[in-house]
Amino acid sequence: MHIGIDKDTCIGAGQCALTAPDVFTQDDDGYSTVRPGREDGGGSPLVREAARACPVGAVTVSQTVG
């Protein structure tokens, strides 16, 4: 799994961090970021829900092949 956050689109609503706090957090400027070591989602079943919760669609989740 690959998690992407479009920093140009992110408005810092924090819905991803509220939905999957073990994977997402907010940086010092208030924008969403993936926690270190969780770039693959850490097996959390809430990652896709967190992407859906983003009000501006800044979070994307895709399957990695291989």
Secondary structure as the mmCIF struct_conf table of DSSP 4:
data_model
#
loop_
_struct_conf.conf_type_id
_struct_conf.id
_struct_conf.beg_label_comp_id
_struct_conf.beg_label_asym_id
_struct_conf.beg_label_seq_id
_struct_conf.end_label_comp_id
_struct_conf.end_label_asym_id
_struct_conf.end_label_seq_id
STRN STRN1 HIS A 2 ILE A 5
TURN_TY1_P TURN_TY1_P1 LYS A 7 THR A 9
HELX_RH_AL_P HELX_RH_AL_P1 GLN A 15 THR A 19
TURN_TY1_P TURN_TY1_P2 PRO A 21 VAL A 23
STRN STRN2 PHE A 24 GLN A 26
TURN_TY1_P TURN_TY1_P3 ASP A 28 ASP A 29
BEND BEND1 GLY A 30 GLY A 30
STRN STRN3 SER A 32 VAL A 34
HELX_LH_PP_P HELX_LH_PP_P1 ARG A 35 ARG A 35
TURN_TY1_P TURN_TY1_P4 PRO A 36 GLY A 37
TURN_TY1_P TURN_TY1_P5 GLU A 39 ASP A 40
HELX_RH_3T_P HELX_RH_3T_P1 GLY A 41 GLY A 43
TURN_TY1_P TURN_TY1_P6 PRO A 45 LEU A 46
HELX_RH_AL_P HELX_RH_AL_P2 VAL A 47 ALA A 53
TURN_TY1_P TURN_TY1_P7 PRO A 55 VAL A 56
STRN STRN4 VAL A 59 SER A 62
HELX_LH_PP_P HELX_LH_PP_P2 GLN A 63 VAL A 65
#
